[in-house]
């Protein structure tokens, strides 16, 4: 199904389906892949390395920067003995360049024919380190294990697309240059026009991430046990991500799968050591967790899904403490993250959706003050049929934080207006 995306100016750009892009990759065609406007906001031509031909490479060089890269798995890069290009990577996006290579064929290596041969050799395991010379005219890149689910970059997208097409996990990529302004890269509507002109499919990395989350199993159930708490007894069901090894736990009351898994009371809670364990007054996380545990116990049926790896809205514990330092100097919770070069919210909830699906949940009444969780938890045959807000204590230590969550992040904060009014009396 075709989708639309917005470029930096808010212009809607038509995107093709991931399924159609996979079919074209499998057939040896190139596709255009665009990334997020908060990253490079550019489009790359991508095709599978094992499908490289002189014609494909010549087309890529003609319409791109000409800096042809080959995206490889870390295992293949190690097997081919491709060390990093530099010991200290200063690339702003963390692109993992290795030493450049040419196929050891006795030519200069720069022609489209020579580079196509180099790319095909990089794809197939029968070729080893001795089949290449260094330096060369193809730039291998190390893709992160886990692909776009771990790093939302073109490097990972190229490997993912080749793998999803049933081919060797090695892709070829190069940025598309603007024909309107040849001194710059093509973006937004110009990329769509370029793709249409040359009969190419165009998709986004965001689409790839969503497709993988919807179509691939990313967690496995590891353990289930009884867990008595101050709020009542739960079944603790432990899961582990198959992507990054992060462990999550679902606290279950009753049988969510009963009644067809309909209208299950669910809280998806992001890990917060400072709030959940230490009782920090800077946030409302601990309050929300405990209130949700009471609500699920009172309902007699429901799930508290505790998502690890979400500390500080996904930036990590130490980065969160650094953000607290900035907040003490006047920054709010959003600007503090941004000042550290980190996103305001780096969490993903697709893994949580798979866990809820495994527990038999079909439709849910979501306990949350955050409307954005609705988008992250849909898919996997899940629907949100209601949302229940949580009342939290508002005091001098958390009122600015809660005001920022409401005003800048769209959260519901019951009682905030009254509390703000009281502070000005």
DOTI-757716 format. One record per residue: residue in one letter; y, z, x of N, C-alpha, C in turn. Coordinates in pm, whole numbers, plus 50000, padded with zeros to 5 digits. Last residue first. Layout:
<atoms>
AYZXYZXYZX/...
</atoms>
This chain:
<atoms>
X532185431349891532915440749806533585451649890/X530585415650038532015412450041532855421849956/X528035423549993528545425350130530045422850139/X527625416249730527745430449762528335432649900/X527345388849752528485394349681528725408749715/X524905387549883526095382649951527355388049885/X523275397749679523385405049806524615400649884/X523575378149483523985391849454524185399749583/X522485356349619523885356049577524405370049550/X519775364549654520665362949769522145363149728/X517905366249451518755377849477519745376149589/X515525344249591515955352149475516795364149519/X515835316849748515935330749792516435339149675/X514315286649828514715295349719514745309649771/X515505264150084514605274450033515205281449911/X516955244250218516565242250079515635252550020/X518055246650463516655242450459516115241450318/X520655254950435520395243850526518965238650518/X520725275450241521785265450244521455253250330/X518335290950280518705285450149519655273550163/X518355296650552517165290450492517505284150357/X520865309050571520635296250638519425289150579/X520325332350426521365323250378521205309450442/X518405344150587518025339550454519065330050396/X520005349850814518815341350826518435335650690/X521825367750703522305354950756521165344950770/X520095389050627520865381750525521385368350576/X518635405250795518055392250761518935383750669/X520045428650846519375422150958518845408250924/X521055438050603521995432950703521315425450817/X518725425750353519495436250420520315430050532/X516535421450089517625415150165518505426250223/X513135419250022514265428150045515295421050133/X512075392149811512025399749936513255408749943/X510055375749578511225384349597511055392249726/X508935342949578508655356649621509975364149638/X508025318449328508905323749432508565338349460/X505515296049268505955309649239506785314849355/X504995264849127505425272049246505995285449205/X502455241649018503445252048996503835258449127/X500735222649096501115222448954502135233248921/X499965201549347500665214049322501195213449179/X496785188249432498045186949360498645200849341/X494535171049647495245183349611496515179949534/X493105150449766492805153849626493455166949583/X494455147050007493135153350009492725157849870/X497885152849898496815145049959495525152949958/X500225179249985499635169549894498665160649970/X501445195450168500135199650117499535189850018/X503945185750235502945187250340501555190250290/X505335186949992505035174050053503915175250155/X505505214649950504845206149851504425192949915/X507075225550143505625226950160504865218150061/X509665223250056509145212850144507635213950166/X510365246249912509925234349838509305223549927/X509665278149977509985266150053509485253749979/X508715301049880510145298849857510615285949922/X505495303149725506365298849834507805298249788/X502465298749611503365310049633504255306549751/X501505273449396501855276749533502845288349539/X498815267449221500115273749197500525279549332/X496945237049252497335250549294498695254449240/X493875218949222495285220549189495675234949217/X491595222549393492025209349346493505209349308/X489645239349632490905239049557491245224549520/X487435242249793487225238349653488475237849569/X487675245950058487445257949977487295254849829/X488355220750147487025225950180486675238150096/X491025220250059490045211050000488625216050025/X492075238950235492075241750091491085232750019/X491745224550475491065237350455490985240650307/X493415202450434491975200350450491195213250430/X495895215350421495405208150304493905205650314/X496115224650683495965234150574495445227550448/X496525200350811495315208050841495055218150731/X499055193750708497905185550674496585192650701/X501325206550779500475213550684499255205350643/X503185213851071502495204050989501505211550901/X506385223551208505085226451148504495214251078/X508845223551322507825215051384506455216951322/X512115224551246510825228251188509775218651239/X514085217551423514345228751333513055233651271/X512765209951754513055206751614513325219251531/X514595217352058513395218051976513745214651831/X516615222852232515985209752241514715208752160/X517905245652182516835246552280516125233152301/X519505238251974520145240652103519135241752216/X517665238151766518195225451815518845226951952/X517275265751728516165257051767516675244151830/X519915272451653519295278551772518125270151821/X520355258951415521075254551535520485260451662/X518625274451247518435260051267519085255551397/X519575300651253518185298051291517895283251315/X522905299651405521965302651298520565298151339/X524645316651674523975304951619523115309051500/X525595341151779526295334751669525645322551609/X524135354451960525435349652007526175341651900/X521795359051834522625370851864524015366951911/X520785333451843521275338451715522145350851735/X519985332452107521095323952065521675328551932/X517855350652093518975353052183520215345152140/X516185337051915516795349651872517995353051961/X515345316652083516205313251969516885325751914/X513715331552248514925325452305515905321452194/X511745337252062512535348252116513815343152182/X510755311452025511375318451912512235330051962/X509665306452272510815298452230511515305052112/X507565324652257508635326752355509875318552321/X506015313652034506555327252036507735328852132/X506685280851891506015290151980506755303351992/X507565262851703508075261251840507425270751939/X506775265951436506045256551520506535255151662/X508325285451323508305272251259507755261751355/X507435306751484508805301651498508985287851438/X504065296651485505045306751526506425300551545/X501935281851411503185279351339504295288851380/X499485288151511500205277251576501525273751509/X497675294951203498055297851341498765285751401/X498085301750877498115290550969498595295051107/X496225315250635497055319650749496965309050857/X496165313850301495795305750417496755309050531/X494865330950051495945332550148495505324850272/X493855321649729493685319649873494985322949945/X492155334249429493195327549505492915327349653/X491745357349182491265344349229492405337449304/X492975380049092491515379949097490905367049146/X495635386249072495155374748996493635374148992/X495805407449249496045409949107495535398549020/X495335393649489494405404049445494575406749296/X497595377449493496275371249485495235381349439/X499625396949516499585387749401498215381549383/X499075409149764499025416949639498865407749518/X499495387349931498175393649928498015402049802/X502225382949885501235372849844499845378749836/X503365405550001503545403149858502515393149806/X502635401050268502085412550196502235410950045/X504075377150327502625378050344502055389250259/X506735384350278506115373850198504595374350207/X507115404450473507255407550331506555397250244/X506785389450707505855400150674505915403950528/X509055371650680507665366850685506665377550646/X511745373650685511085378850566509595375550564/X513385385350988512855375150899512225381750778/X514245407451120515055395251136514605384351041/X512685429151119513625428151008514495415651018/X509235429651205510605425551237511445424351111/X506625440051214507545444051108508985440651136/X504695432051387505655441851437506655446451331/X503185414251221502545425251295503545436151331/X504895396351090503645400451026503045412851090/X507125392551266507285397351129506035403151069/X506035385351514507105395251507507265400951366/X504105365751448503715378351512504785388951493/X503465345751212504705351651262504365365351319/X502005316351076501885327651168503255332351215/X502695307550745502825304150886502815316750971/X500615305250466501515313850543501505309950690/X500255295250156500045289750290501085296350379/X498745308649878499845310849972499455304650105/X497765300949551497625298149694498915301849767/X495795301749268496965307949330496805307149482/X494675272349114494355283249207495665288549267/X494265251648916495275262148903494955274448988/X490795242748955492115240748896492955253448899/X488185240349034489195242149138490615240849087/X486555239848814486915227148876487975228048982/X486045266348766486925258948674487435246048736/X485725276049113485435277548970486465269948887/X486695275249370486055263049319485705263849171/X487585300749432488575290349402487965277949338/X486415329649343485835316649375486815305549336/X487765359549490487055352349385486505339249435/X489955353749755489575363049648488915354949537/X490205348550102489835343249971489465354649877/X492025338850364491635351050294491445347350148/X491375317650628491685318050485491155331250429/X492665311050949491815319450864492325318750720/X492365290651246493055294551123492105303151040/X492855281051583492035287951484492895292351366/X493085250851765493765262151702492905267751590/X491985227951880491285240551896491945252651833/X493075203251830493685211351937493055225051955/X491185190151660492185182751736492685190751855/X489665205951510488925197251602489885189251689/X490525239351445490965225451450490115217651550/X488435261551269488985257351398489345242551393/X488355289451042488305275151071488865272551210/X486875315950857487525311150979487305296351003/X487485335250585486795322850624487555316850742/X487055365750449487785359150557486955347150604/X487425377350130486485370150216487335362950322/X488965409450078488995394950084487735389850154/X489905438249895488915431449978489025416349964/X493225452449921491985449349853491055441749945/X495295459950077495635453249951494405450149867/X494305469750307495085478950225495425473050089/X491045453350314492415455550361493085465950271/X487895440650421488625450250338490005452850398/X486345412150450487505418250514488215427650416/X483295395850532484025404650440485185411150515/X483175361650656482805375850656483655383450556/X482325331550814482775338050690482295352350690/X483085304951044482545318051013483095322950879/X483855277551061483115283951169482425296651125/X484585245750946484385259650906483445266051007/X486845224451120485485227951083485405242751048/X489275198351080488905212551094487435214251060/X489655171951037490335177851152490025192551171/X488435141650935488175156050929488735162451056/X490645116250824489795121850929489635136850910/X492405108150625491115101350637490175106950742/X494795122350632494135120250504492705115450519/X495565121950895495375134950830494605133550700/X495805094450934494755101951004494505115350938/X497995088950767496695082450744495575090250811/X500055104050883499615107050746498235101150719/X500225090951132499915105251125499375108650988/X500955065251048499695067451121499275081951114/X503465070350933502365065450850501015067850918/X504855077551166504705087251057503575083250964/X504925053651299504065064251353503845074951248/X504865025951067505535036651141504515046451196/X504394989851079504115003251028504885013451112/X504134956151007504984966451065504704979750997/X502454925751092502544937951012503434947951085/X503894893351142503314905751194503434917051093/X505064867751130503844870751056503124883151104/X507504863751242506344860451324505014864151257/X509294871551044509454858351107508194854151180/X508524897950996508314887750894508374873650954/X509324910151238507924910451197507634899551095/X512114905551229511304900251340509834899451300/X512804920151002513024905651004512174899051113/X512164945751094511464940250977511604925050974/X513974947951305512534948151334511734942351217/X516334947951159516074936951252514604936451290/X516234972051013516044959250944515774947551038/X515334991651297515514990751153515274977051093/X516074975351613515834987051529515914983051382/X515764963851949515774960951805515424973651727/X517914974352217516604973052156516754970252007/X520414954652397519914966652330518534963852272/X521364931052482521504942252575520924955152518/X521164912552279520104912752380520234923752484/X521724916451967522394921652088521344922952197/X519954901151817521364901751779522204906251898/X517504905751918518004892051932519484891351895/X516454934552094517264928951986517664914552017/X513064937852202514494936652234515234930052117/X510454960652161511054948252113512564948552141/X508494974952422509574976152325510164962552290/X504924973452429506194970152494507284970052387/X501424978852488502674981152416503884977452500/X497964979852424499044973852502500324975352421/X495295004452437496244995652370497304990552465/X492075016352399493085012252497493995002152429/X489295024152306490565031252287491565028452399/X487654994852185487835004352295489195011052282/X487584994151820487614988151953487704998952059/X487955001351559486595000251609486494994051747/X490475006551480489994992951455488574990851505/X490885031651579490715030351434490205016551395/X491325024651849490145032451811489855030951662/X493765011051828492585004351883491305011551841/X495385031551720495155019251645493935011751696/X495325051051928494795053951795494485041251717/X496625037752138495225041652152494595044152016/X499175034752017498435023052066496955026052082/X499995060851964499765051651852498925039651896/X500435071352217499295076252140498975066852023/X502725056252283501565056752373500315060752295/X504575061952083503935048752085502705048552174/X504045095951961504655085752044503915072552035/X503665124151876504015113051787504745102151864/X500935141851978502235136652026502555123951948/X498935149551799499385158951903500755154851957/X498505128951633498505142251573498975152851671/X498315106651789499605109151725499645122751655/X495795120752008496625109751960497915114051894/X493895136552116494305139751979495285129751922/X495215136352439494015138352358494435143052219/X497865113652509497405127352488496145127452403/X497545086452734497755091252597497185105252584/X499055075353016498045084852971498395089552830/X499515040953094500055053553041498895062352998/X499985015153338499115023453255499825036353214/X501714986953361501995001353373501045009153283/X501304958753565500974965253437501114980253459/X501694949753819502654945353718502304950153577/X501244972954093501004960454024502064957853918/X500474988654417501064987854283500824974254221/X496984983754374498134992354343499194990454451/X494354965254217495214968054332496434975954283/X491034969954087492484969054071493184971154205/X488424975854115488724962954053490224960854032/X488035001454203488044990754303488364977154247/X487855017053968489065017454052489165005954151/X485984994453747486325007253808487565006453895/X484544980953453485484979353564485904993053614/X483064988253239482344982453353483244980053473/X484714997053032484195006953128483445000953246/X487744979652952486274979952953485734989053064/X490544980352975489904984452850488414986952864/X491294970353218491604984353190490854989353067/X490574943753182489794952053275490064966953251/X492574935653006491184935852960490314944353052/X494824937953175494724946053053493294946853003/X494294918553372494444932753408494234941653287/X494324895453213493094899353282493154914153322/X497004895453137495964896353034494644900753096/X498224891653385498374904553317497354906253205/X497464865153438497034875953527497144889553458/X498714851653226497254850653245496754862153330/X501384857453269500744862153146499234861753159/X501924867953614501844857953507501184863953383/X501664887453810502784888453717502704878453602/X499704885554008499524895353901500594895453796/X499314868854221500464878054227500404888554117/X495704869654285496954863354242498094873454254/X493364883054344493964875054450495224867854411/X492354900554164491894886654154492504877654260/X492304928654057492074924454195491484910454197/X494924934153827493524930653849493374924953989/X497334958953918496984945053888495474943653900/X499294988153824498094981353874498134966453842/X501235018253890501055005053832499874997853898/X500485052653825500765041853920500465028453854/X501545062753492500705063853612501155053153711/X503545081453263503345069453344502405072453460/X503725096352990502925099253109502595086353185/X506715106852845505775095752860505065096852994/X508535126552771507275130652829506255119552842/X511005119952690509975120252587508605123852642/X512485120052925512905128752815511835130052708/X510925122453239511155114253120511425123153001/X510285135653465511595138753409511905130253286/X507495149053609507915139253509509235143553446/X506645151853927507435159253829508035149353731/X505145132354060504565145654041505315153853937/X504755099653923505575109353995505045123253963/X502675086053809503625078453890504485087653976/X499485102653828500835101253772501745093453867/X496595081853919497405094053925498775091853860/X493785068953823495195065353807496035078053805/X490955064953831491705071353940493165066953940/X489475057253621490055046553701490925051653815/X488895081953512487795073653563488315062653654/X491435089853426490765097253534489675088753597/X491805071153223492765071653335492165079153454/X489695078153055489675065153122490655064753239/X490565103852976489265102153042489205088953117/X492955099052847492985106652972491685104853049/X493125064952733492755078952716492825085952851/X496025043952779494625047352802494365061952766/X498125016852733497875030652695496385033652701/X499954997552938498604998752884498325013452858/X503014978752914502264990952942500894990452877/X505424957453039504164958252965503354970353010/X508384950753010507764962053081506454965353010/X509654932852854508794927552960508094938153041/X511064939352633511674942552762510894936752879/X510254910552425510344924752457511084926852589/X509594884552376510404891452276510594906352306/X508114875752598509254867852551510174876052461/X506014893752622507044893452726508294886252677/X504504887352391505064900752410506214900452511/X503774860952445504584864052327505264877552343/X502204865352673503404857052683504344859652565/X500124880452561500984886552663502284878552676/X499014861452388499544874052336500514880452435/X498224841552574499184838452469499824851052411/X496324854352737497584849652796498654846852691/X495124883052552495024868952591496334864952659/X493404912752470494504906352543494184891852577/X491594928452345491894915752280493014908052352/X491554952052480490384943352497490584929752431/X493944963752395493834958552531492654949052547/X495444955652085494334961952156494154955552293/X499064957552066497774951352035496704958152119/X502424961251965501184967752009499994958951972/X505854963052013504724954151987503484960652044/X507804990051891506984984351998506044973851939/X511104999651805509824994051766509114987951885/X512945030851792512715017151835511355012551786/X513725057551807514185049251696514065034451731/X512955076951983513625065252040514235056351932/X513455102751766512905099851898513655087751953/X514655103651526514965114751614514335112951752/X513605082351390514975080851439515375092251532/X510205075951493511195083351416512575081751476/X509025042151554508935056651561510105062751485/X507045013951458508345020451475508145035451480/X505174987151564505105001351529506455007751559/X503854956051482505074963251522504934977651474/X500874941051620501634947051510502884953551568/X498874912651713499814923351745500434928651616/X495324906151672496744903251651497594915151697/X492594909751671493234905251794494694901451779/X491434920951454491364906351464492054900951589/X492144947351478490724943751497490554928751517/X494844944851407494474949151543493044945151573/X494524937851137495124928351231494814932051376/X493364961151034492644948451025493214938251124/X495454979251081494164981051149493374968051148/X497374969450903497644969251047496354970651127/X496154974650659496394960750699496674959650848/X496155002950669494904995550659495074980950702/X498845009350668498075011950790496775004050787/X500974984850512499984995650506499274997150640/X504444979750609503144975450560502174987150561/X507744988050497506634989650591505354984750526/X511174980350465509814979150411508784980350523/X513775002850485513054992350556511624992050506/X516915012950372515485012650345514845000550411/X519305028450575518875016050512517355016250493/X520325049750716519855052350580519395039950506/X520865045150974521995043550883521575045650738/X518375047951091519385058051121520585057151028/X516155037750822516595037850960517745047750974/X513515048550614514955047450633515275047050781/X510825029950468511305040250558512805038150575/X508275023050226509595020850283509945032550372/X505055006550206505955017850192507315013950242/X502174990850059503404990250136504275002350106/X498815000050084500005000050000501245000050088/
</atoms>
